[in-house]
Amino acid sequence: MNIPQSPNPRVVIIGGGFAGLEFAKKLRNKNLQVVLLDKHNYHNFQPLMYQVATGGLEAGSIAYPLRKVIQEYKDFYFRLTSVKEIDPKNQKVIAEIGDLHYDYLVIATGSKTNFFGNKEIERNVMSMKTIPQSLNIRSLILENFEQAVLTKEETDRNALINFVLVGAGPTGVELAGALAEMKKAILQKDYPDLDISKMQINLIQGDGRVLSTMSEKSSAAAEKFLLKLGVQIWKNVRVMNYDGRTVTTNSDLSFETATVIWTAGVKGATVSGLDASTLIKNVERIRVNRFSQVVGYDTIFAIGDVASMETEKYPQGHPMMAQPAMQQGDLLAENLVKMLAKKPMKEFEYNDKGSMATIGRNLAVVDLPHYHFNGVFAWFVWMFVHLFFTHWIQK
């Protein structure tokens, strides 16, 4: 990888997401050699991915070059590569561009879409975990409308402008709202020879409410906003299959559609090489202790979505969101410095600062530790928080 030797201990970070980047930034000027590996040369701001998919933002607006973040950091290096395997016995990372020895390894590989083992669904649906996938969704939406203009058969035409979103978490809700805004303000102008009123936006949720991880107040408000925008919500419905044309469910309900966007779940994006006992198979997350050390390893750590730190409050691990990831990265940097100085480390305690989701233009729901609110003011709060995150990447 052409990384020079250094008198400082070498810390290798796999992944430049919220966790990996926060950890890297906190190691600035700490007498360590830091090597950041990622399969993309940019940090991807995932909370705004749906805006790229629906044309609200260009891809460059949510991508920030990783090299620009670390360009003034001493003894910091970035390499564009995918990691194939970890060799803990020899303390090596085996990547596509070569092998690299580490003194300390931090796995911050994030998450990937969970299709729950259904290969046909995986083949036929669209996912939205990366910028290229978001751009593919944007292209598919426009291609379907162009094809609908040319299609004489009404059933085929309706299928082309029928959208099914599977999963009513924040991503599904925000994407449904954005599509509804497109229908109301853009598509009827761009395609005057189509009956846009026939366009359907179907949001399918496996349990009894949308935004099930948020408060009941926010969930009810989000559902109300979506229904007002014309989104059809189907609760307590599970998608069983999609063959590229027909969505079948666990009920008599089915959908004829050319576009299914899957936001129904994620799992850890693990790297092979660790002992099998460290992996929680159903969610593919790595077991870590309260110091983010991978169970059974002293010099290997995992943070962010890929890590499962079981506590009394979070027996299934912390939520797979930006805030826990950043907080874990922050504390791990502090603890690593303490470890090198042979000082006691501090156990991780998640500070839940709240969650939020936007539903269309000028509408959002916000859950803070002691307050829940929605509407236009919530949307301004949502805007402020995302502007803050944009500033965080650049500082």
C-alpha positions as CSV (number, residue, x, y, z in Angstrom):
1,M,0.0,0.0,0.0
2,N,3.1,2.2,0.0
3,I,2.6,3.4,3.6
4,P,5.9,4.6,5.1
5,Q,7.3,3.2,8.3
6,S,6.7,5.4,11.4
7,P,8.0,5.4,14.9
8,N,4.4,5.8,16.0
9,P,2.0,2.9,16.5
10,R,-0.1,2.3,13.4
11,V,-3.9,2.5,13.6
12,V,-5.8,1.1,10.6
13,I,-9.4,2.2,10.2
14,I,-11.7,0.3,7.8
15,G,-14.5,2.6,6.8
16,G,-14.9,6.4,6.5
17,G,-18.5,6.7,7.6
18,F,-19.7,8.6,10.7
19,A,-18.0,6.3,13.2
20,G,-14.6,5.9,11.3
21,L,-14.4,9.5,10.4
22,E,-15.2,10.8,13.8
23,F,-12.6,8.4,15.3
24,A,-9.9,9.5,12.7
25,K,-10.5,13.2,13.3
26,K,-10.1,12.8,17.1
27,L,-6.7,11.2,16.6
28,R,-5.2,14.3,15.0
29,N,-1.8,15.1,16.5
30,K,-1.9,12.2,18.9
31,N,1.5,10.7,18.0
32,L,-0.1,7.9,16.0
33,Q,0.2,6.8,12.4
34,V,-3.4,6.5,11.1
35,V,-4.4,4.8,7.8
36,L,-7.9,5.1,6.7
37,L,-9.2,2.5,4.2
38,D,-12.5,2.9,2.3
39,K,-14.0,1.6,-1.0
40,H,-15.1,5.2,-1.8
41,N,-12.9,8.3,-1.6
42,Y,-15.7,10.3,0.0
43,H,-17.8,10.4,3.1
44,N,-21.4,9.7,2.2
45,F,-24.0,11.7,4.1
46,Q,-26.6,9.0,4.2
47,P,-29.5,10.9,5.9
48,L,-30.0,13.0,2.7
49,M,-29.7,10.1,0.3
50,Y,-33.4,10.2,-0.5
51,Q,-33.0,13.8,-1.7
52,V,-30.5,12.6,-4.3
53,A,-32.8,9.7,-5.3
54,T,-35.7,12.2,-5.9
55,G,-33.7,14.9,-7.6
56,G,-33.8,17.4,-4.6
57,L,-30.0,17.4,-4.3
58,E,-27.1,16.6,-6.5
59,A,-24.8,13.8,-5.4
60,G,-21.9,16.2,-4.8
61,S,-24.0,17.9,-2.1
62,I,-23.9,14.9,0.2
63,A,-20.4,13.6,-0.6
64,Y,-17.2,15.1,0.9
65,P,-13.7,14.0,-0.1
66,L,-12.0,11.9,2.6
67,R,-8.6,13.2,1.5
68,K,-9.7,16.7,2.1
69,V,-10.6,15.9,5.7
70,I,-7.2,14.5,6.6
71,Q,-5.0,16.5,4.2
72,E,-3.4,18.6,7.0
73,Y,-3.2,15.8,9.5
74,K,0.4,14.7,10.2
75,D,1.2,11.0,9.6
76,F,-2.4,10.3,8.2
77,Y,-2.9,8.3,5.1
78,F,-5.9,7.3,3.0
79,R,-6.1,4.4,0.6
80,L,-9.0,3.7,-1.8
81,T,-9.6,-0.1,-1.5
82,S,-12.0,-2.8,-0.4
83,V,-10.8,-5.0,2.5
84,K,-11.1,-8.7,1.7
85,E,-10.0,-10.2,5.0
86,I,-8.5,-9.6,8.4
87,D,-5.6,-11.7,9.7
88,P,-5.6,-11.2,13.5
89,K,-2.8,-13.8,14.1
90,N,-0.3,-11.7,12.0
91,Q,-2.0,-8.4,12.6
92,K,-2.6,-7.7,9.0
93,V,-5.4,-6.3,6.8
94,I,-5.7,-8.0,3.5
95,A,-7.1,-5.6,0.9
96,E,-7.4,-5.6,-2.9
97,I,-4.4,-3.3,-3.2
98,G,-2.2,-5.3,-0.9
99,D,-1.6,-6.2,2.8
100,L,-1.0,-3.8,5.6
101,H,0.3,-4.5,9.2
102,Y,-1.5,-2.8,12.0
103,D,-0.8,-2.3,15.7
104,Y,-4.5,-1.4,16.3
105,L,-7.4,-2.1,14.0
106,V,-10.8,-0.3,14.0
107,I,-13.6,-1.8,12.0
108,A,-16.1,0.9,11.1
109,T,-17.6,-0.7,8.0
110,G,-21.2,0.4,8.7
111,S,-24.2,-1.5,7.4
112,K,-25.8,-2.9,4.2
113,T,-29.3,-3.7,3.1
114,N,-30.9,-6.7,4.8
115,F,-33.1,-8.8,2.4
116,F,-33.6,-11.5,5.1
117,G,-32.3,-14.2,2.8
118,N,-34.8,-13.6,-0.1
119,K,-32.6,-13.8,-3.2
120,E,-35.4,-12.9,-5.7
121,I,-36.3,-9.8,-3.8
122,E,-32.6,-8.9,-3.7
123,R,-32.3,-9.3,-7.5
124,N,-35.4,-7.3,-8.4
125,V,-35.7,-4.4,-5.9
126,M,-33.8,-1.1,-5.7
127,S,-31.7,-0.3,-2.6
128,M,-30.6,3.1,-1.3
129,K,-27.5,2.7,0.8
130,T,-24.9,4.3,-1.6
131,I,-24.8,7.4,-3.8
132,P,-24.7,5.2,-7.0
133,Q,-27.8,3.4,-5.8
134,S,-29.6,6.7,-5.2
135,L,-28.7,7.9,-8.7
136,N,-29.9,4.6,-10.1
137,I,-33.3,5.2,-8.4
138,R,-33.5,8.7,-9.8
139,S,-32.7,7.4,-13.3
140,L,-35.3,4.6,-13.0
141,I,-38.0,7.0,-11.9
142,L,-37.5,9.2,-14.9
143,E,-37.1,6.2,-17.3
144,N,-40.3,4.7,-16.1
145,F,-42.2,8.0,-16.7
146,E,-40.7,8.3,-20.2
147,Q,-41.7,4.7,-20.9
148,A,-45.2,5.3,-19.5
149,V,-45.7,8.1,-22.1
150,L,-45.1,5.6,-24.9
151,T,-47.1,2.8,-23.4
152,K,-50.6,2.3,-24.8
153,E,-51.6,-0.6,-22.5
154,E,-53.2,1.0,-19.3
155,T,-52.1,-1.9,-17.0
156,D,-48.5,-1.6,-18.1
157,R,-48.6,2.2,-17.9
158,N,-50.0,2.1,-14.4
159,A,-47.3,-0.4,-13.3
160,L,-44.6,2.0,-14.5
161,I,-45.9,4.9,-12.3
162,N,-46.8,2.8,-9.3
163,F,-44.1,2.9,-6.6
164,V,-43.8,0.5,-3.7
165,L,-41.6,1.3,-0.7
166,V,-41.0,-1.5,1.7
167,G,-40.2,-0.3,5.2
168,A,-41.7,2.7,7.0
169,G,-38.7,3.7,9.0
170,P,-37.1,7.2,8.6
171,T,-35.7,6.4,5.1
172,G,-39.0,5.0,3.8
173,V,-41.1,7.8,5.2
174,E,-38.8,10.5,3.9
175,L,-38.6,8.9,0.5
176,A,-42.4,8.5,0.3
177,G,-42.9,12.2,1.3
178,A,-40.4,13.3,-1.4
179,L,-42.1,11.2,-4.1
180,A,-45.4,12.7,-3.1
181,E,-44.0,16.2,-3.4
182,M,-42.6,15.3,-6.9
183,K,-46.1,14.1,-7.9
184,K,-47.7,17.3,-6.7
185,A,-45.2,19.9,-7.9
186,I,-43.0,18.5,-10.6
187,L,-44.3,15.5,-12.5
188,Q,-47.6,16.9,-13.6
189,K,-45.8,19.8,-15.3
190,D,-43.0,17.6,-16.8
191,Y,-45.5,15.0,-18.1
192,P,-48.7,16.8,-19.1
193,D,-49.7,14.0,-21.4
194,L,-49.8,11.5,-18.5
195,D,-52.6,11.3,-16.0
196,I,-50.4,11.8,-12.9
197,S,-53.4,11.2,-10.6
198,K,-52.9,7.5,-11.5
199,M,-49.5,7.6,-9.9
200,Q,-49.4,5.6,-6.6
201,I,-47.0,5.7,-3.7
202,N,-47.5,2.7,-1.5
203,L,-45.6,2.5,1.8
204,I,-45.6,-1.0,3.3
205,Q,-44.8,-1.6,7.0
206,G,-44.4,-4.9,8.7
207,D,-45.7,-3.8,12.1
208,G,-48.5,-1.6,13.3
209,R,-47.1,1.9,12.8
210,V,-44.8,4.0,10.7
211,L,-41.6,5.3,12.4
212,S,-41.9,2.5,15.0
213,T,-38.6,3.5,16.6
214,M,-39.9,7.0,17.3
215,S,-42.6,8.1,19.8
216,E,-46.3,7.3,19.2
217,K,-47.0,11.0,18.8
218,S,-44.4,11.4,16.1
219,S,-45.5,8.2,14.4
220,A,-49.1,9.4,14.3
221,A,-48.1,12.8,13.0
222,A,-46.0,11.3,10.3
223,E,-48.8,9.0,9.2
224,K,-51.2,12.0,9.1
225,F,-48.8,14.1,7.0
226,L,-48.2,11.2,4.5
227,L,-51.9,10.4,4.1
228,K,-52.5,14.1,3.4
229,L,-49.9,14.0,0.7
230,G,-51.6,11.1,-1.0
231,V,-49.3,8.2,0.2
232,Q,-51.1,4.9,0.7
233,I,-49.9,3.2,3.9
234,W,-50.2,-0.5,4.4
235,K,-49.5,-1.6,8.0
236,N,-49.0,-5.1,9.4
237,V,-48.2,-6.3,5.9
238,R,-45.0,-8.2,5.0
239,V,-43.6,-8.5,1.5
240,M,-43.0,-12.1,0.7
241,N,-41.7,-11.8,-2.9
242,Y,-41.2,-9.5,-5.9
243,D,-40.6,-11.0,-9.4
244,G,-39.9,-7.7,-11.2
245,R,-43.6,-7.1,-11.8
246,T,-45.8,-8.3,-9.0
247,V,-45.3,-7.8,-5.2
248,T,-46.9,-10.5,-3.1
249,T,-47.5,-10.2,0.6
250,N,-48.5,-12.3,3.6
251,S,-52.1,-11.3,2.9
252,D,-54.3,-11.2,-0.2
253,L,-52.8,-7.8,-1.0
254,S,-50.6,-7.6,-4.1
255,F,-49.2,-4.8,-6.2
256,E,-48.3,-4.5,-9.9
257,T,-45.3,-2.3,-10.2
258,A,-42.1,-1.7,-12.1
259,T,-40.4,-0.1,-9.1
260,V,-39.9,-1.5,-5.6
261,I,-37.5,0.4,-3.3
262,W,-36.4,-1.7,-0.3
263,T,-35.8,0.2,3.0
264,A,-37.0,-2.6,5.3
265,G,-33.8,-3.2,7.2
266,V,-30.1,-3.3,7.5
267,K,-27.4,-5.6,8.8
268,G,-23.7,-5.1,9.6
269,A,-21.2,-5.0,6.7
270,T,-18.8,-7.3,8.4
271,V,-15.3,-8.3,7.3
272,S,-14.2,-12.0,7.3
273,G,-11.3,-13.2,9.4
274,L,-12.6,-12.8,13.0
275,D,-13.6,-15.8,15.1
276,A,-17.1,-16.9,14.3
277,S,-18.1,-16.4,18.0
278,T,-17.8,-12.7,17.6
279,L,-20.6,-12.5,15.0
280,I,-24.3,-12.2,15.7
281,K,-25.5,-14.0,12.7
282,N,-29.1,-12.8,12.2
283,V,-28.0,-9.1,12.1
284,E,-24.3,-9.7,11.2
285,R,-23.0,-7.4,13.8
286,I,-19.7,-7.8,15.8
287,R,-19.9,-8.3,19.5
288,V,-17.9,-5.7,21.4
289,N,-17.4,-4.8,25.1
290,R,-18.1,-1.4,26.7
291,F,-14.7,-0.2,25.4
292,S,-15.6,-1.1,21.8
293,Q,-13.0,-4.0,21.8
294,V,-14.1,-6.9,19.7
295,V,-14.8,-9.8,22.2
296,G,-11.7,-12.0,22.4
297,Y,-9.3,-9.4,20.9
298,D,-7.2,-6.7,22.7
299,T,-6.1,-4.7,19.6
300,I,-9.2,-5.0,17.4
301,F,-12.1,-2.6,17.9
302,A,-15.5,-2.2,16.1
303,I,-17.7,0.9,16.2
304,G,-20.8,2.2,14.5
305,D,-23.5,0.1,12.8
306,V,-21.3,-3.0,12.5
307,A,-20.7,-3.2,16.3
308,S,-23.1,-4.6,18.8
309,M,-22.5,-3.4,22.3
310,E,-25.0,-5.1,24.6
311,T,-26.0,-3.0,27.6
312,E,-28.9,-3.2,30.1
313,K,-30.7,-0.4,28.2
314,Y,-29.7,-1.7,24.8
315,P,-29.7,-5.5,25.0
316,Q,-29.7,-5.8,21.2
317,G,-27.0,-3.2,20.7
318,H,-27.3,0.5,20.0
319,P,-29.5,1.9,17.2
320,M,-27.8,1.8,13.8
321,M,-27.8,5.6,13.4
322,A,-25.2,8.4,13.1
323,Q,-25.3,9.6,16.7
324,P,-24.2,6.3,18.4
325,A,-21.6,5.8,15.7
326,M,-20.1,9.3,16.2
327,Q,-20.1,9.0,20.0
328,Q,-18.4,5.6,19.9
329,G,-15.8,6.9,17.6
330,D,-15.2,9.9,19.8
331,L,-14.8,7.9,23.0
332,L,-12.7,5.2,21.3
333,A,-10.1,7.8,20.2
334,E,-9.9,9.0,23.8
335,N,-9.7,5.5,25.2
336,L,-7.0,4.4,22.7
337,V,-4.8,7.3,23.8
338,K,-5.4,6.2,27.4
339,M,-4.6,2.6,26.6
340,L,-1.2,3.7,25.1
341,A,-0.5,5.7,28.2
342,K,-1.5,2.7,30.4
343,K,-4.4,4.6,32.0
344,P,-7.8,3.2,32.7
345,M,-10.3,3.5,29.9
346,K,-13.9,4.8,30.1
347,E,-16.9,2.7,29.4
348,F,-19.2,3.8,26.6
349,E,-22.6,5.3,27.6
350,Y,-24.9,6.4,24.8
351,N,-26.3,9.9,25.1
352,D,-29.5,9.8,23.1
353,K,-30.0,13.3,21.7
354,G,-33.2,12.4,19.9
355,S,-34.3,11.5,16.4
356,M,-36.2,13.1,13.5
357,A,-37.6,12.6,10.1
358,T,-38.9,14.9,7.4
359,I,-42.1,14.3,5.5
360,G,-42.3,16.3,2.3
361,R,-41.8,20.1,2.1
362,N,-41.8,22.1,5.4
363,L,-43.0,19.2,7.5
364,A,-41.1,17.0,9.9
365,V,-41.4,15.1,13.2
366,V,-38.8,15.5,16.0
367,D,-38.3,13.4,19.2
368,L,-36.1,15.0,21.8
369,P,-35.4,13.3,25.2
370,H,-38.3,15.3,26.9
371,Y,-40.1,16.9,24.0
372,H,-42.0,15.7,20.9
373,F,-43.1,18.1,18.2
374,N,-44.0,18.2,14.5
375,G,-44.9,20.5,11.6
376,V,-43.0,23.5,10.2
377,F,-41.0,24.3,13.3
378,A,-39.8,20.6,13.4
379,W,-38.7,21.0,9.8
380,F,-36.6,24.0,10.7
381,V,-35.0,22.0,13.5
382,W,-34.3,19.2,11.1
383,M,-32.7,21.7,8.6
384,F,-30.5,23.1,11.4
385,V,-29.3,19.7,12.5
386,H,-28.4,18.6,9.0
387,L,-26.5,21.9,8.4
388,F,-24.6,21.2,11.6
389,F,-23.6,17.7,10.3
390,T,-22.4,19.3,7.1
391,H,-20.2,21.6,9.1
392,W,-19.0,18.6,11.2
393,I,-17.6,16.9,8.1
394,Q,-15.6,19.9,7.1
395,K,-14.1,21.0,10.4
